[in-house]
Amino acid sequence: MMRLDYTRRGLSLLRRGGTLVSYGEPAGLSALFRILATFIMVNLLPNGKSFKLYGTSSYFVFDKRPFLEDWATLFKLLEEGKIKPVIMKKFPILEAAQANALLESGQVIGNIVLLAPELL
């Protein structure tokens, strides 16, 4: 499934006041323009939803400070136990292919975690 399909599905799940956050970059310029068009449309509509794109793209140079500040906040909340990620399954990194197959199955609820050998 294309990234834009995931974006549209995610937006359909949001309630008024909800924000969809996207990390990473599209696979090509045409995908980038589709994502940017969706970004503009969602943020202009008066439906109370918002869409954030984080500047990990190599297509444009964005200010990385908000991204880094949000990551710092996220890890602080994790350390304090104020948020708890839902982890469905952990895999050794050498079993990444099995982890990916599980993700592609559509049966994942929560997160899949790949562990470095020293964390096993």
PyMOL commands that set and color helices and strands:
alter all, ss='L'
color gray80, all
select helices_A, chain A and resi 3-13+29-44+65-79+93-104+117-119
alter helices_A, ss='H'
color red, helices_A
select strands_A, chain A and resi 19-22+50-53+87-92+111-115
alter strands_A, ss='S'
color yellow, strands_A
deselect
rebuild
show_as cartoon
